[in-house]
Amino acid sequence: MKKKLATILAACLALSACTASQRHLSSDYKGYGFNTFETPHGTYKVVDNPETGKLFVLPTAGYVLSNGTPPEAEARAAAMFWLDKTRRQCRITEGVLYQAPHWEFTYHCKK
């Protein structure tokens, strides 16, 4: 019973976080689609805005239900995985837990 309640609570928290994140995504990342990719730690989604040098990293719902919010190092590794996958020479300059479980990273690329 406690495990079921914990699962329901985790799902509710994840959904409430999605509302604020959706507003942020629709304003700062409008026109940029989600990209889903696999990392050694699990499946992530990213929205990348190269014009502002920011990307938004979201673990999948399954990840959140099993593990909660990823630690910054893991989310940063996922962000770097994405930047490497896009074949840009970039470095992450800042990471912020926007709203658990969503991370936002600022990056700078060589031109």
LUMMI-946657 format. One record per atom (N, C-alpha, C): residue in three letters; atom name; x, y, z. Coordinates in nm, 3 decimals, m for minus. Atoms other than C-alpha are relative to their C-alpha. Example, Ala and Ser with C-alpha at 12.3 -4.5 7.8 and 13.67 -1.06 7.14 Angstrom:
2
+------+------+---------+---------+---------+
: code : site :       u :       v :       w :
+------+------+---------+---------+---------+
:  ALA :    N :   0.089 :  m0.119 :   0.000 :
:  ALA :   CA :   1.230 :  m0.450 :   0.780 :
:  ALA :    C :   0.090 :   0.120 :   0.000 :
:  SER :    N :  m0.082 :  m0.119 :  m0.006 :
:  SER :   CA :   1.367 :  m0.106 :   0.714 :
:  SER :    C :  m0.077 :   0.109 :   0.073 :
+------+------+---------+---------+---------+
This chain:
111
+------+------+---------+---------+---------+
: code : site :       u :       v :       w :
+------+------+---------+---------+---------+
:  MET :    N :   0.082 :  m0.120 :   0.000 :
:  MET :   CA :   0.000 :   0.000 :   0.000 :
:  MET :    C :   0.086 :   0.126 :   0.000 :
:  LYS :    N :  m0.088 :  m0.117 :  m0.006 :
:  LYS :   CA :   0.281 :   0.244 :   0.089 :
:  LYS :    C :   0.072 :   0.021 :  m0.133 :
:  LYS :    N :  m0.070 :  m0.010 :   0.128 :
:  LYS :   CA :   0.462 :   0.167 :  m0.238 :
:  LYS :    C :  m0.094 :   0.059 :  m0.106 :
:  LYS :    N :   0.098 :  m0.051 :   0.097 :
:  LYS :   CA :   0.145 :   0.233 :  m0.439 :
:  LYS :    C :  m0.024 :   0.149 :   0.024 :
:  LEU :    N :   0.019 :  m0.141 :  m0.033 :
:  LEU :   CA :   0.089 :   0.563 :  m0.258 :
:  LEU :    C :   0.120 :   0.083 :  m0.042 :
:  ALA :    N :  m0.122 :  m0.070 :   0.039 :
:  ALA :   CA :   0.450 :   0.664 :  m0.317 :
:  ALA :    C :   0.006 :   0.017 :  m0.152 :
:  THR :    N :   0.002 :  m0.007 :   0.146 :
:  THR :   CA :   0.414 :   0.586 :  m0.688 :
:  THR :    C :  m0.099 :   0.106 :  m0.048 :
:  ILE :    N :   0.101 :  m0.098 :   0.037 :
:  ILE :   CA :   0.096 :   0.792 :  m0.714 :
:  ILE :    C :   0.049 :   0.141 :   0.032 :
:  LEU :    N :  m0.053 :  m0.131 :  m0.039 :
:  LEU :   CA :   0.258 :   1.081 :  m0.526 :
:  LEU :    C :   0.109 :   0.046 :  m0.097 :
:  ALA :    N :  m0.106 :  m0.034 :   0.095 :
:  ALA :   CA :   0.563 :   1.071 :  m0.755 :
:  ALA :    C :  m0.058 :   0.041 :  m0.134 :
:  ALA :    N :   0.064 :  m0.035 :   0.127 :
:  ALA :   CA :   0.338 :   1.078 :  m1.061 :
:  ALA :    C :  m0.065 :   0.137 :   0.008 :
:  CYS :    N :   0.064 :  m0.131 :  m0.018 :
:  CYS :   CA :   0.143 :   1.376 :  m0.925 :
:  CYS :    C :   0.104 :   0.112 :   0.001 :
:  LEU :    N :  m0.105 :  m0.101 :  m0.005 :
:  LEU :   CA :   0.463 :   1.567 :  m0.851 :
:  LEU :    C :   0.060 :   0.023 :  m0.138 :
:  ALA :    N :  m0.055 :  m0.012 :   0.135 :
:  ALA :   CA :   0.599 :   1.494 :  m1.197 :
:  ALA :    C :  m0.096 :   0.077 :  m0.090 :
:  LEU :    N :   0.099 :  m0.069 :   0.083 :
:  LEU :   CA :   0.276 :   1.613 :  m1.359 :
:  LEU :    C :  m0.010 :   0.148 :   0.037 :
:  SER :    N :   0.008 :  m0.141 :  m0.039 :
:  SER :   CA :   0.265 :   1.935 :  m1.155 :
:  SER :    C :   0.122 :   0.076 :  m0.049 :
:  ALA :    N :  m0.121 :  m0.063 :   0.052 :
:  ALA :   CA :   0.622 :   2.010 :  m1.255 :
:  ALA :    C :  m0.012 :   0.024 :  m0.149 :
:  CYS :    N :   0.016 :  m0.013 :   0.145 :
:  CYS :   CA :   0.523 :   1.962 :  m1.617 :
:  CYS :    C :  m0.074 :   0.128 :  m0.037 :
:  THR :    N :   0.079 :  m0.118 :   0.032 :
:  THR :   CA :   0.276 :   2.253 :  m1.605 :
:  THR :    C :   0.089 :   0.124 :  m0.008 :
:  ALA :    N :  m0.089 :  m0.116 :   0.002 :
:  ALA :   CA :   0.534 :   2.519 :  m1.515 :
:  ALA :    C :   0.105 :  m0.016 :  m0.109 :
:  SER :    N :  m0.100 :   0.025 :   0.103 :
:  SER :   CA :   0.789 :   2.359 :  m1.744 :
:  SER :    C :  m0.058 :   0.022 :  m0.139 :
:  GLN :    N :   0.064 :  m0.020 :   0.130 :
:  GLN :   CA :   0.543 :   2.362 :  m2.033 :
:  GLN :    C :  m0.009 :   0.149 :  m0.034 :
:  ARG :    N :   0.005 :  m0.145 :   0.025 :
:  ARG :   CA :   0.496 :   2.739 :  m1.994 :
:  ARG :    C :   0.138 :   0.051 :  m0.040 :
:  HIS :    N :  m0.137 :  m0.042 :   0.030 :
:  HIS :   CA :   0.872 :   2.788 :  m1.994 :
:  HIS :    C :   0.040 :  m0.047 :  m0.140 :
:  LEU :    N :  m0.035 :   0.054 :   0.132 :
:  LEU :   CA :   0.916 :   2.564 :  m2.296 :
:  LEU :    C :  m0.072 :   0.074 :  m0.112 :
:  SER :    N :   0.076 :  m0.066 :   0.106 :
:  SER :   CA :   0.642 :   2.738 :  m2.492 :
:  SER :    C :   0.046 :   0.145 :  m0.022 :
:  SER :    N :  m0.050 :  m0.137 :   0.021 :
:  SER :   CA :   0.804 :   3.079 :  m2.436 :
:  SER :    C :   0.147 :   0.002 :  m0.043 :
:  ASP :    N :  m0.144 :  m0.005 :   0.030 :
:  ASP :   CA :   1.181 :   3.014 :  m2.442 :
:  ASP :    C :   0.047 :  m0.099 :  m0.106 :
:  TYR :    N :  m0.041 :   0.103 :   0.096 :
:  TYR :   CA :   1.189 :   2.712 :  m2.673 :
:  TYR :    C :  m0.104 :  m0.019 :  m0.110 :
:  LYS :    N :   0.107 :   0.009 :   0.100 :
:  LYS :   CA :   0.897 :   2.785 :  m2.905 :
:  LYS :    C :   0.060 :  m0.028 :  m0.138 :
:  GLY :    N :  m0.046 :   0.036 :   0.134 :
:  GLY :   CA :   0.947 :   2.624 :  m3.244 :
:  GLY :    C :   0.111 :  m0.105 :  m0.002 :
:  TYR :    N :  m0.104 :   0.103 :  m0.009 :
:  TYR :   CA :   1.212 :   2.379 :  m3.121 :
:  TYR :    C :  m0.064 :  m0.126 :   0.055 :
:  GLY :    N :   0.065 :   0.124 :  m0.041 :
:  GLY :   CA :   1.098 :   2.021 :  m3.095 :
:  GLY :    C :   0.082 :  m0.081 :   0.098 :
:  PHE :    N :  m0.065 :   0.094 :  m0.091 :
:  PHE :   CA :   1.177 :   1.747 :  m2.849 :
:  PHE :    C :   0.082 :  m0.101 :  m0.079 :
:  ASN :    N :  m0.083 :   0.106 :   0.055 :
:  ASN :   CA :   1.454 :   1.504 :  m2.929 :
:  ASN :    C :   0.019 :  m0.102 :   0.111 :
:  THR :    N :  m0.014 :   0.106 :  m0.099 :
:  THR :   CA :   1.461 :   1.170 :  m2.749 :
:  THR :    C :   0.126 :  m0.079 :  m0.033 :
:  PHE :    N :  m0.123 :   0.075 :   0.022 :
:  PHE :   CA :   1.788 :   0.984 :  m2.700 :
:  PHE :    C :   0.031 :  m0.084 :   0.123 :
:  GLU :    N :  m0.042 :   0.092 :  m0.106 :
:  GLU :   CA :   1.938 :   0.704 :  m2.494 :
:  GLU :    C :   0.138 :   0.038 :   0.050 :
:  THR :    N :  m0.131 :  m0.018 :  m0.062 :
:  THR :   CA :   2.224 :   0.754 :  m2.251 :
:  THR :    C :   0.028 :  m0.126 :   0.083 :
:  PRO :    N :  m0.027 :   0.115 :  m0.086 :
:  PRO :   CA :   2.399 :   0.499 :  m2.031 :
:  PRO :    C :  m0.087 :  m0.002 :   0.126 :
:  HIS :    N :   0.083 :  m0.008 :  m0.121 :
:  HIS :   CA :   2.173 :   0.621 :  m1.745 :
:  HIS :    C :  m0.149 :  m0.010 :  m0.028 :
:  GLY :    N :   0.142 :   0.009 :   0.032 :
:  GLY :   CA :   1.842 :   0.605 :  m1.930 :
:  GLY :    C :  m0.038 :   0.088 :  m0.117 :
:  THR :    N :   0.053 :  m0.077 :   0.112 :
:  THR :   CA :   1.623 :   0.778 :  m2.184 :
:  THR :    C :  m0.032 :   0.142 :   0.045 :
:  TYR :    N :   0.025 :  m0.141 :  m0.027 :
:  TYR :   CA :   1.608 :   1.156 :  m2.192 :
:  TYR :    C :  m0.062 :   0.066 :  m0.122 :
:  LYS :    N :   0.048 :  m0.087 :   0.106 :
:  LYS :   CA :   1.433 :   1.422 :  m2.394 :
:  LYS :    C :   0.072 :   0.133 :   0.018 :
:  VAL :    N :  m0.066 :  m0.130 :  m0.005 :
:  VAL :   CA :   1.598 :   1.750 :  m2.481 :
:  VAL :    C :  m0.069 :   0.094 :  m0.100 :
:  VAL :    N :   0.041 :  m0.107 :   0.091 :
:  VAL :   CA :   1.480 :   2.076 :  m2.632 :
:  VAL :    C :   0.119 :   0.095 :  m0.002 :
:  ASP :    N :  m0.123 :  m0.076 :   0.017 :
:  ASP :   CA :   1.773 :   2.272 :  m2.770 :
:  ASP :    C :  m0.031 :   0.129 :  m0.076 :
:  ASN :    N :   0.015 :  m0.128 :   0.068 :
:  ASN :   CA :   1.766 :   2.643 :  m2.857 :
:  ASN :    C :   0.139 :   0.056 :  m0.027 :
:  PRO :    N :  m0.136 :  m0.047 :   0.029 :
:  PRO :   CA :   2.098 :   2.715 :  m3.030 :
:  PRO :    C :   0.013 :   0.152 :  m0.008 :
:  GLU :    N :  m0.006 :  m0.146 :   0.007 :
:  GLU :   CA :   2.007 :   3.082 :  m3.069 :
:  GLU :    C :   0.033 :   0.062 :   0.136 :
:  THR :    N :  m0.027 :  m0.051 :  m0.134 :
:  THR :   CA :   2.016 :   3.135 :  m2.692 :
:  THR :    C :   0.110 :  m0.079 :   0.071 :
:  GLY :    N :  m0.101 :   0.084 :  m0.064 :
:  GLY :   CA :   2.267 :   2.859 :  m2.614 :
:  GLY :    C :  m0.052 :  m0.066 :   0.126 :
:  LYS :    N :   0.061 :   0.068 :  m0.115 :
:  LYS :   CA :   2.026 :   2.684 :  m2.379 :
:  LYS :    C :  m0.067 :  m0.128 :  m0.045 :
:  LEU :    N :   0.076 :   0.122 :   0.026 :
:  LEU :   CA :   1.884 :   2.339 :  m2.361 :
:  LEU :    C :  m0.066 :  m0.048 :   0.127 :
:  PHE :    N :   0.086 :   0.046 :  m0.107 :
:  PHE :   CA :   1.619 :   2.183 :  m2.146 :
:  PHE :    C :   0.003 :  m0.152 :  m0.003 :
:  VAL :    N :  m0.014 :   0.145 :  m0.007 :
:  VAL :   CA :   1.676 :   1.824 :  m2.031 :
:  VAL :    C :  m0.109 :  m0.058 :   0.089 :
:  LEU :    N :   0.111 :   0.063 :  m0.072 :
:  LEU :   CA :   1.385 :   1.605 :  m1.924 :
:  LEU :    C :   0.019 :  m0.151 :   0.003 :
:  PRO :    N :   0.000 :   0.146 :  m0.004 :
:  PRO :   CA :   1.410 :   1.247 :  m1.801 :
:  PRO :    C :  m0.140 :  m0.049 :  m0.035 :
:  THR :    N :   0.132 :   0.056 :   0.032 :
:  THR :   CA :   1.129 :   1.020 :  m1.914 :
:  THR :    C :  m0.078 :  m0.024 :   0.128 :
:  ALA :    N :   0.087 :   0.025 :  m0.116 :
:  ALA :   CA :   0.833 :   0.958 :  m1.685 :
:  ALA :    C :   0.040 :  m0.129 :   0.071 :
:  GLY :    N :  m0.043 :   0.127 :  m0.060 :
:  GLY :   CA :   0.953 :   0.601 :  m1.631 :
:  GLY :    C :   0.123 :   0.018 :   0.087 :
:  TYR :    N :  m0.119 :  m0.029 :  m0.079 :
:  TYR :   CA :   1.288 :   0.730 :  m1.511 :
:  TYR :    C :  m0.039 :   0.067 :   0.131 :
:  VAL :    N :   0.040 :  m0.076 :  m0.119 :
:  VAL :   CA :   1.123 :   0.973 :  m1.270 :
:  VAL :    C :  m0.070 :  m0.090 :   0.100 :
:  LEU :    N :   0.072 :   0.090 :  m0.091 :
:  LEU :   CA :   0.892 :   0.707 :  m1.127 :
:  LEU :    C :   0.095 :  m0.098 :   0.069 :
:  SER :    N :  m0.094 :   0.096 :  m0.058 :
:  SER :   CA :   1.186 :   0.472 :  m1.070 :
:  SER :    C :   0.110 :   0.067 :   0.083 :
:  ASN :    N :  m0.120 :  m0.059 :  m0.060 :
:  ASN :   CA :   1.461 :   0.716 :  m0.971 :
:  ASN :    C :  m0.018 :   0.140 :   0.057 :
:  GLY :    N :   0.017 :  m0.139 :  m0.043 :
:  GLY :   CA :   1.317 :   1.060 :  m0.901 :
:  GLY :    C :   0.074 :   0.095 :  m0.093 :
:  THR :    N :  m0.072 :  m0.100 :   0.080 :
:  THR :   CA :   1.500 :   1.369 :  m1.023 :
:  THR :    C :   0.145 :  m0.043 :  m0.016 :
:  PRO :    N :  m0.140 :   0.038 :   0.017 :
:  PRO :   CA :   1.836 :   1.293 :  m1.180 :
:  PRO :    C :   0.092 :   0.102 :   0.066 :
:  PRO :    N :  m0.097 :  m0.095 :  m0.056 :
:  PRO :   CA :   2.136 :   1.445 :  m1.003 :
:  PRO :    C :   0.059 :   0.086 :  m0.113 :
:  GLU :    N :  m0.051 :  m0.091 :   0.102 :
:  GLU :   CA :   2.298 :   1.738 :  m1.182 :
:  GLU :    C :   0.106 :  m0.066 :  m0.088 :
:  ALA :    N :  m0.107 :   0.062 :   0.079 :
:  ALA :   CA :   2.601 :   1.534 :  m1.291 :
:  ALA :    C :  m0.058 :  m0.091 :  m0.109 :
:  GLU :    N :   0.062 :   0.089 :   0.098 :
:  GLU :   CA :   2.377 :   1.281 :  m1.465 :
:  GLU :    C :  m0.074 :   0.078 :  m0.108 :
:  ALA :    N :   0.071 :  m0.083 :   0.098 :
:  ALA :   CA :   2.158 :   1.546 :  m1.631 :
:  ALA :    C :   0.099 :   0.076 :  m0.088 :
:  ARG :    N :  m0.105 :  m0.069 :   0.077 :
:  ARG :   CA :   2.472 :   1.738 :  m1.736 :
:  ARG :    C :   0.062 :  m0.095 :  m0.101 :
:  ALA :    N :  m0.056 :   0.099 :   0.092 :
:  ALA :   CA :   2.614 :   1.419 :  m1.888 :
:  ALA :    C :  m0.096 :  m0.025 :  m0.116 :
:  ALA :    N :   0.099 :   0.017 :   0.106 :
:  ALA :   CA :   2.288 :   1.374 :  m2.081 :
:  ALA :    C :   0.003 :   0.120 :  m0.095 :
:  ALA :    N :  m0.007 :  m0.121 :   0.083 :
:  ALA :   CA :   2.311 :   1.735 :  m2.204 :
:  ALA :    C :   0.125 :  m0.004 :  m0.089 :
:  MET :    N :  m0.123 :   0.010 :   0.078 :
:  MET :   CA :   2.672 :   1.682 :  m2.314 :
:  MET :    C :  m0.011 :  m0.110 :  m0.105 :
:  PHE :    N :   0.023 :   0.108 :   0.095 :
:  PHE :   CA :   2.573 :   1.355 :  m2.479 :
:  PHE :    C :  m0.073 :   0.056 :  m0.122 :
:  TRP :    N :   0.077 :  m0.060 :   0.109 :
:  TRP :   CA :   2.319 :   1.553 :  m2.685 :
:  TRP :    C :   0.088 :   0.093 :  m0.084 :
:  LEU :    N :  m0.084 :  m0.094 :   0.073 :
:  LEU :   CA :   2.565 :   1.828 :  m2.776 :
:  LEU :    C :   0.105 :  m0.073 :  m0.084 :
:  ASP :    N :  m0.097 :   0.080 :   0.076 :
:  ASP :   CA :   2.825 :   1.569 :  m2.881 :
:  ASP :    C :  m0.069 :  m0.068 :  m0.118 :
:  LYS :    N :   0.074 :   0.069 :   0.106 :
:  LYS :   CA :   2.561 :   1.384 :  m3.082 :
:  LYS :    C :  m0.029 :   0.094 :  m0.117 :
:  THR :    N :   0.028 :  m0.097 :   0.106 :
:  THR :   CA :   2.486 :   1.703 :  m3.277 :
:  THR :    C :   0.129 :   0.051 :  m0.065 :
:  ARG :    N :  m0.132 :  m0.028 :   0.059 :
:  ARG :   CA :   2.859 :   1.728 :  m3.360 :
:  ARG :    C :   0.041 :   0.147 :   0.011 :
:  ARG :    N :  m0.045 :  m0.136 :  m0.027 :
:  ARG :   CA :   2.908 :   2.071 :  m3.209 :
:  ARG :    C :   0.105 :  m0.006 :   0.110 :
:  GLN :    N :  m0.103 :  m0.006 :  m0.104 :
:  GLN :   CA :   3.212 :   2.159 :  m3.003 :
:  GLN :    C :  m0.046 :   0.103 :   0.103 :
:  CYS :    N :   0.060 :  m0.089 :  m0.100 :
:  CYS :   CA :   3.040 :   2.300 :  m2.697 :
:  CYS :    C :   0.045 :  m0.039 :   0.139 :
:  ARG :    N :  m0.022 :   0.028 :  m0.142 :
:  ARG :   CA :   3.093 :   2.329 :  m2.327 :
:  ARG :    C :  m0.118 :   0.059 :   0.077 :
:  ILE :    N :   0.109 :  m0.047 :  m0.083 :
:  ILE :   CA :   2.826 :   2.367 :  m2.064 :
:  ILE :    C :   0.057 :   0.099 :   0.101 :
:  THR :    N :  m0.050 :  m0.105 :  m0.089 :
:  THR :   CA :   2.870 :   2.686 :  m1.865 :
:  THR :    C :  m0.080 :   0.010 :   0.129 :
:  GLU :    N :   0.083 :  m0.010 :  m0.120 :
:  GLU :   CA :   2.582 :   2.660 :  m1.618 :
:  GLU :    C :  m0.112 :  m0.104 :  m0.007 :
:  GLY :    N :   0.112 :   0.092 :  m0.011 :
:  GLY :   CA :   2.322 :   2.413 :  m1.498 :
:  GLY :    C :  m0.090 :   0.042 :   0.114 :
:  VAL :    N :   0.098 :  m0.040 :  m0.101 :
:  VAL :   CA :   2.003 :   2.491 :  m1.307 :
:  VAL :    C :  m0.112 :  m0.102 :   0.003 :
:  LEU :    N :   0.118 :   0.085 :  m0.014 :
:  LEU :   CA :   1.738 :   2.261 :  m1.170 :
:  LEU :    C :  m0.118 :   0.094 :  m0.017 :
:  TYR :    N :   0.108 :  m0.095 :   0.028 :
:  TYR :   CA :   1.455 :   2.451 :  m1.335 :
:  TYR :    C :  m0.119 :  m0.027 :   0.089 :
:  GLN :    N :   0.107 :   0.047 :  m0.088 :
:  GLN :   CA :   1.179 :   2.257 :  m1.167 :
:  GLN :    C :   0.008 :  m0.151 :  m0.006 :
:  ALA :    N :  m0.020 :   0.145 :  m0.003 :
:  ALA :   CA :   1.231 :   1.900 :  m1.055 :
:  ALA :    C :  m0.111 :  m0.070 :  m0.077 :
:  PRO :    N :  m0.130 :   0.059 :   0.028 :
:  PRO :   CA :   1.286 :   1.680 :  m1.247 :
:  PRO :    C :   0.070 :   0.059 :  m0.123 :
:  HIS :    N :  m0.050 :  m0.060 :   0.124 :
:  HIS :   CA :   1.374 :   1.921 :  m1.532 :
:  HIS :    C :   0.121 :   0.090 :   0.025 :
:  TRP :    N :  m0.122 :  m0.079 :  m0.010 :
:  TRP :   CA :   1.720 :   2.069 :  m1.578 :
:  TRP :    C :   0.013 :   0.089 :  m0.124 :
:  GLU :    N :  m0.029 :  m0.088 :   0.112 :
:  GLU :   CA :   1.820 :   2.365 :  m1.794 :
:  GLU :    C :   0.150 :   0.032 :   0.003 :
:  PHE :    N :  m0.144 :  m0.024 :   0.010 :
:  PHE :   CA :   2.177 :   2.412 :  m1.917 :
:  PHE :    C :   0.027 :   0.108 :  m0.102 :
:  THR :    N :  m0.051 :  m0.102 :   0.091 :
:  THR :   CA :   2.350 :   2.707 :  m2.077 :
:  THR :    C :   0.131 :  m0.053 :  m0.055 :
:  TYR :    N :  m0.123 :   0.051 :   0.061 :
:  TYR :   CA :   2.625 :   2.624 :  m2.321 :
:  TYR :    C :   0.058 :   0.102 :  m0.097 :
:  HIS :    N :  m0.069 :  m0.085 :   0.095 :
:  HIS :   CA :   2.879 :   2.792 :  m2.545 :
:  HIS :    C :   0.074 :  m0.091 :  m0.097 :
:  CYS :    N :  m0.065 :   0.083 :   0.103 :
:  CYS :   CA :   3.003 :   2.647 :  m2.874 :
:  CYS :    C :   0.107 :   0.081 :  m0.073 :
:  LYS :    N :  m0.101 :  m0.061 :   0.085 :
:  LYS :   CA :   3.313 :   2.718 :  m3.079 :
:  LYS :    C :  m0.065 :   0.029 :  m0.135 :
:  LYS :    N :   0.059 :  m0.037 :   0.129 :
:  LYS :   CA :   3.226 :   2.895 :  m3.400 :
:  LYS :    C :   0.090 :  m0.037 :  m0.114 :
+------+------+---------+---------+---------+
